[in-house]
Amino acid sequence: MTKKRVVISAVNFTEGGPLTVLLDSLRSAVEVLGSNWQIFAIVSKKELIKGLEVNLIEFPKSKRSWLVRIWLEYWYFKKLSKQLQPDLWLSLHDISPRVEARRQAVYCHNPSIFYRVSFREAMYEPKFLLFNLFYKYLYRINIYRNDFVIVQQDWIRSAFRKIYGCKNIVVAHPVGIIFNDESLPQKTPSSKIIFIYPALPRVFKNFDILCEAVASLPPVILDNIELRMTIDGSENRYARGLVERYRTVSGLRFIGRQGVEDMKKQYLESDVVMFPSKLETWGLPIGEAKTMGKPLLVADLPYARETVGCYKNVSFLNPDDPRLWADAMKLIALGCYGYEGSIETIPLGSYAPDWHSLWKLLVRGL
């Protein structure tokens, strides 16, 4: 019996949430598609994928420049698709390539087109400004070739329908592997309330608001809290500026980027997870915190409300007002904070609540 073939293109995924999306999608594909399918993954480095029965195709130069990326997407992948003859081609990183396949889908996860970049943010991260200006047009190229356009949240589907007029848009929540509590060490007792903000140092992640909030707290509160941030100043100009400005603030601790196992320990040690980011298509740390039962303080924005779903111990705060974040931290430290809670709203229309459901939808009828 001839096996069907799926190609998962992710040459641009190397770290953070996008890499998590790739790994979760591959794990799920192996489970759902089984032995009747051959799975090919196009990646920048083979060592990113371990322990999975997947055929890896490596393009180590894919991150070198956008010219290489464009050449791959719009020229080389067509040649590759003729060789592989896939039944399904899934592009995980926004761009709809020129390929030959029975079915084609694109996963749109870059929300930069929905953000108004400030002058200060543009100075810190010029590349983000370029993405903000031009990604809208990049999305449009070949988008109508796709049988499915996949987005992570319902508000993005509404925006895509308005901008591009697409009808075949699927909302797919990137729910993958849940932390196994049995594999985690026990929480170390601490006299302080531990807050944590797990994020990469991008300008829209809004680290500043939490730094300002902590800096405004009185000494009696600072003596009883610690806010950990997963940056150390070595990553980029934005991170360096943050650490230089706030390194002397008592109660702030810059712990640097954490590996998967280290991050599990950080979650376990924390009492509250913070997520004030102004721009996300999902916000993976929110879901990770929920699986571990951690209380959440998150930005009061559509992405955060949809990601949180139904959860008791969560409050939504204005991402532009440090006083609200400071007040919440103060009340938590004093033991008298009440979380507002949240209820889940199921998206109307084509919807996949997790990766397993999405794969079943994508291959149906092939």
N, C-alpha and C positions, 0 to 999 in steps of 0.2 A: 504493500500500500504506500503510495507516494504521500509524503508528509507535506502539510501546508507550511507556508513560511511567513513569518512576520519580521519586519525590520523596525527596530526602535532606534531612531537617530537622536543622539544626545552629545554631540561633539563639544558642546560648549559648557557642559556641567562638570565642575571640578570641586565644588565646596558648598557648604551651607545648605539652605533649604532646597535648591535645585538638585544637588547631589542626592539628598534624601528622597526626593521625588523619583529620581531615576532608580535608585536601589529598591524602593518600595514597589515601583511599577514592574521591575524585573522579577522580584520575588513572587509577586502576585501572578505574573504571566506564566512563570514556571508551574505554579500550582493549578491555575485555571486551565491553561491550554494543554498541559500534559504532554504525553509522548506522541500525540498526533501532529504536533507542530515543531518546526525548527525555529528557534529564536535567535535572531542576529541583533547585536547591539553595537552601534557605532559610537565610539568613545574617543576621548583624547589620550587616555592612558589606560592600558589594560589592568594595571594594578589597582584601579579604582573599584573593580568588580571582582569579588572573591567568593568562592564557594557556591557558585550557581552554574547550572548546566546551560550555559549560554555561549553562542559563537560570537567572539569579540572581534571587531574590526577596528583597528587603531589608526588614528590620525593625529600624531603628536604635534603637528604644526598648526592644528586647527585654531589654537588660541593665540597664535603669533600675531595675526592681524585680521582685520575685517575683510581685506581683499581675499585672503585664503578662505575665509568662511563663505564669502559670496561665491567664489569659484566652486567650492564643494557643493553648496546648496543648489545653485542654478545651472551647473554644468556637469561636474563629476558624478553627482548622485544619480543623474539620469543614466549614465553609462553603467554605474553599479547596479541600478535597479534592473537593467536589461540582463545583467549577468545572474542576479539572484532570483529574478522573477517572483517577487513576493506577492502573496495574497493580500497582505495588509502592510502599509508603510505608515508608521506613526512617528511624526516629528515632534519631539518633546520640547523644543525650544523656539516656539513662536513663528519661525519662518516656514512657509509652505514651499517646498522644493519642487523642481521639475523632475518628476519620476514617473515610471510606468509601473502601475500596480493595480490589482483588481479593486482595491479600496484604499483610500488615502485619508489620513486624519492629521490634524495639527493641534498641539496642546499650547494654548496661549497663557503664559504665566507672568509676563512682564507688565506691571501696572504703571510704568513711568508716564504713559500718555495721559493719565488722569490726574497728574500732580502739577501744581503751579510752583516752579522752582524760584526761590529767592536769589537775589544777587549774591548774598553770602554763601548760599549752598552751591551756586554755580562756581564760585571762586574755589571752594574746597574740592569740588568734584565736577570738573568740566565735562567729563565723559557722560555723567548723568544728564547734564543739560542737553547734550547732543541726542541721547536716547529720548529724552522728553520731547524734543522738537521733531525727530525724524521717524520714531518707531511707529507712529500712526500710519505712515506711508509704507513702511516695511511690512507691517501686518497685512496691508491690502494686496501686495504682490502675490498672485496665484491663490489667494484665499478661496476663490470660488472653485478651485480644483478639488477641494476637500469634500469628502462625504460627511465628515464630522468635524466641526470646530469645537474644541473642548476648552472650557474655562472653569475656574475653580469656584466661582460664586455667582449668585443670581444677579447681583447688581452689575457685574461685568457683562453678563449675557445681555442685559437691557441696553448697556452702553454700546456693545458690539452691534446689536440689531439697529440701533439708531445711526451709528457711524458707517457700517458696512452693508447693512440690509440683509445680513445672513439669516437664514431661517433654520438651518441645521445645526444649532448650537446646543451642546450638552453641558449641563452643570455637573461637574464631577469633583466631589470632595476628595482631597488627596490623603485619605485615611489609610495608613499602612500598618506597620508593625507596632504593637503596643509594648511598652516596657514591661518586663517580667519582674515583679516585685521580689520574687523568690531569689533572684540572682543578685539583688542589691544588698549592701551592708546595712546594718541598722544605723539610724540617725544618731549622731553624736550629740549628747546633751549640750546645750549652750544657754548661757545666761542672757544672750542678746536675741532679739528678733532679727532673723536673717531674711532680707529681701534679695531677689536676684533678677537681673535683666539680661537674658541670653540673646544676643544679637550680634551680627557683624557690624563694623563701624561704617555705615552708610549715612549720608546726611539726613535722609528722611526717617532714619530710625529714632531720631528725637532723644538722644542721650542727654542733650542739654537740659531738657525740662526736668529730668530726675536729678541731675547734678544741682540745678538751681534749687529744687525742692529740698534736698538734703542740706545744702548750704544755709538755708533759711531756718532750719530747725534749732530750737534752743539747746544748750549743752545738756540739760537734764534728759532730753530725749535722745540726743546723739550718743550718750553714754550707754544707751540700751538698744541701739539698732546697728545694723550693718547692711549696706547696700552693695552687692557685688555686681560688677559689670564685666562682661567677657571681652574686654579690650585691655591693652597695656600701653598703647601709644606708639608701638612700632609698626602698626599696620598701614597707616596712611596719614595725610595731613590733618584730616578731620580728627582722627583718634589722638594724634600727637597734640593738637590744640586743646582737646578736652582734658587730657591728662595734665598738661602744663598748667591749665587754669584751675583745676580742681584737686590737684594732688595733695594739697595741705588740708582739705576739708575732712574733718573727723567724721567717721561714719561711712565714708566712701572707700571701696576697695576695688582696685582694677586688677582682675585675676588673669586676664589674657584669654586667648582662645582655648577652648576645652575640646578634647577628643570625646568620642561617644561615651566611653565608660566613665571618664572624668565628669562629663556633663550629667550623667545619671546620678553620680554622687552629689554633685552640686544641687540638683533638684531635691534629692533626699534631705540634704542638710538645710535647705531653705524652708522658711515658714510661709512666704508669700512670693508669687511670681508676678513681676511687673512687665507690661508690654505697651508702652506709649507710642509705638511706631505710627507714623502718619500715612504710610503707604504699604499695603500688602495685597496680594491676591489671596492669601490664606492666613499666614502667621503660624507656622508649625509649632513654635514653643507653646502657644496657647493650648493646642491639642495635647502636647506632651505633658504639660502641667495638669490638664484635666485627668489624664490616665493615671496620674499619681495622686489625685485628690487634693492638689494644692490650691489654696485660695488665690484669686487673680484680681489684679488691678490693671485694667486695659483701657486703651483709647476708646472714646465714645465715637466710633466711626462704623459705617456699614460693614466693612470686612470683619471687624472684631465681633460684632453682634452675631453675624452668620457663623463664624468659626466657633464661637463659644457655644451656641445652640442652647440646649437645656442644661443649666448648671446653677447650683444654689449659691456657692461661695464666689461670687464675682461682682465687681462694681465697674461701671463705665465712667471714665473721667475725661473732661475736656483736655485734649492733648496740647493745648496752647496755654494752659493756666497752671503754673508750678505750685500755686497756693493750694489748689485742690489736692494735688498729689502729696504735698507736705502735710496737709490736714489729715488725709487718710492714713499716712504713715504714723503720724502722731497718735491718732486714736487707736490704731492697731497696737502700738507700743504700750498704750495705757490700758489695753484690754477692753475697750468699750466701742469698737467699731462694728457696725452692722452692714453686711453685704446686701446689695439690692436684689441679686439673683437674676436669672434670665430664662426665657422659654424659647423653644426651638420653632422656627418657621421652615416648613418643607418647601423647596422651590417648586413652582408649577412648571409643567412641561417636562422635556427630556432631562432625566436626573439620575446620576449614579452616586450613591452614598459612600462608596469606597472603591478601591482599585479592582477588587474581584467583580463587582457589578459592572464597572466600566469595560473590562476586558470582554465580558460576556456580551455586552452591547456591541462592541466594535467588531466582533467576529461572527455575530449572528448572521446565518444565511450563507456564510462562505464555505 
